[in-house]
Amino acid sequence: MISIVDVIKSRRSIRKYLDKPIPKETIDKLIDAAKWAPSGMNEQPWGFIVVQDKALIKELSDCSIPYINKMIEENPKFIRYKKRMKVKDFNIFYHAPCVIIILGRVDVFFYQNDCAMAAQNLMLTASSMGIGSCWVGMMSTLDKDKWFREKFQLPDNYRVVAPIALGYFENKDIPVVERRPPEILKYF
Ligand SMILES: Cc1cc2nc3c(=O)[nH]c(=O)nc-3n(C[C@H](O)[C@H](O)[C@H](O)COP(=O)(O)O)c2cc1C
């Protein structure tokens, strides 16, 4: 059995997916794993939207792009995304067959932390099952968009925290991403 540390270390953000749907039972397992995340005062302030409709995933991507471009223009930090956005028919979810958006209830103090914990549970579980994932933070720019909120019938008190692209992938598509040594500020 593969150890949790091996799963943590072998998970990579996948940006190229096979055109193969994820079965509903598998998606249910991923969401079940997500819900076992710790949360402040056990509030569990998360909600999940599962999108497998290809046309809708494309629409989500297309609608996000003007917001992302605006974000890039307004913040020089994001300038390196500019080139990526110019790719013809760029799909922010990299044509993944499934997108799970984790939203959090804003009335809960730690909702962003809680939902991020759920997202990591989901991505690690996916990785342990041979399913690739990528947290597509750029999609959060769509959070206040009228079309998006109406289309997905989002309650006013939910905000997008973790949009996650998911899908099967080929082993050769695993990028190498190194880590810096951890900055130990101080040992006492
Ligand atoms: C909060 C957050 C937002 C991210 N947003 C994006 C994104 O919009 N697009 C993307 O391709 N990757 C995104 N990523 C993935 C990171 O680029 C990736 O985790 C990082 O480069 C390390 O690579 P690894 O996940 O393969 O270890 C995001 C990751 C996190 C945690």
PDBQT file of the ligand as one rigid body, heavy atoms in Angstrom, charges set to zero:
ROOT
HETATM    1  C1  LIG A 201      -4.284  28.562  -4.540  1.00  0.00    +0.000 C 
HETATM    2  C2  LIG A 201      -3.743  27.952  -5.810  1.00  0.00    +0.000 A 
HETATM    3  C3  LIG A 201      -4.057  28.510  -7.028  1.00  0.00    +0.000 A 
HETATM    4  C4  LIG A 201      -3.576  27.946  -8.212  1.00  0.00    +0.000 A 
HETATM    5  N1  LIG A 201      -4.001  28.458  -9.403  1.00  0.00    +0.000 NA
HETATM    6  C5  LIG A 201      -3.584  27.873 -10.547  1.00  0.00    +0.000 A 
HETATM    7  C6  LIG A 201      -4.097  28.321 -11.789  1.00  0.00    +0.000 A 
HETATM    8  O1  LIG A 201      -4.940  29.215 -11.862  1.00  0.00    +0.000 OA
HETATM    9  N2  LIG A 201      -3.667  27.697 -12.915  1.00  0.00    +0.000 N 
HETATM   10  C7  LIG A 201      -2.764  26.668 -12.877  1.00  0.00    +0.000 A 
HETATM   11  O2  LIG A 201      -2.416  26.149 -13.935  1.00  0.00    +0.000 OA
HETATM   12  N3  LIG A 201      -2.262  26.225 -11.704  1.00  0.00    +0.000 NA
HETATM   13  C8  LIG A 201      -2.661  26.785 -10.545  1.00  0.00    +0.000 A 
HETATM   14  N4  LIG A 201      -2.210  26.296  -9.342  1.00  0.00    +0.000 N 
HETATM   15  C9  LIG A 201      -1.244  25.170  -9.298  1.00  0.00    +0.000 C 
HETATM   16  C10 LIG A 201       0.173  25.642  -8.914  1.00  0.00    +0.000 C 
HETATM   17  O3  LIG A 201       0.729  26.329 -10.003  1.00  0.00    +0.000 OA
HETATM   18  C11 LIG A 201       1.009  24.408  -8.510  1.00  0.00    +0.000 C 
HETATM   19  O4  LIG A 201       0.449  23.807  -7.381  1.00  0.00    +0.000 OA
HETATM   20  C12 LIG A 201       2.471  24.774  -8.204  1.00  0.00    +0.000 C 
HETATM   21  O5  LIG A 201       3.111  25.274  -9.338  1.00  0.00    +0.000 OA
HETATM   22  C13 LIG A 201       3.258  23.563  -7.682  1.00  0.00    +0.000 C 
HETATM   23  O6  LIG A 201       3.208  22.492  -8.618  1.00  0.00    +0.000 OA
HETATM   24  P1  LIG A 201       2.610  21.066  -8.231  1.00  0.00    +0.000 P 
HETATM   25  O7  LIG A 201       1.170  21.260  -7.780  1.00  0.00    +0.000 OA
HETATM   26  O8  LIG A 201       2.692  20.241  -9.467  1.00  0.00    +0.000 OA
HETATM   27  O9  LIG A 201       3.409  20.506  -7.110  1.00  0.00    +0.000 OA
HETATM   28  C14 LIG A 201      -2.703  26.816  -8.159  1.00  0.00    +0.000 A 
HETATM   29  C15 LIG A 201      -2.391  26.265  -6.913  1.00  0.00    +0.000 A 
HETATM   30  C16 LIG A 201      -2.913  26.786  -5.759  1.00  0.00    +0.000 A 
HETATM   31  C17 LIG A 201      -2.621  26.125  -4.435  1.00  0.00    +0.000 C 
ENDROOT
TORSDOF 0
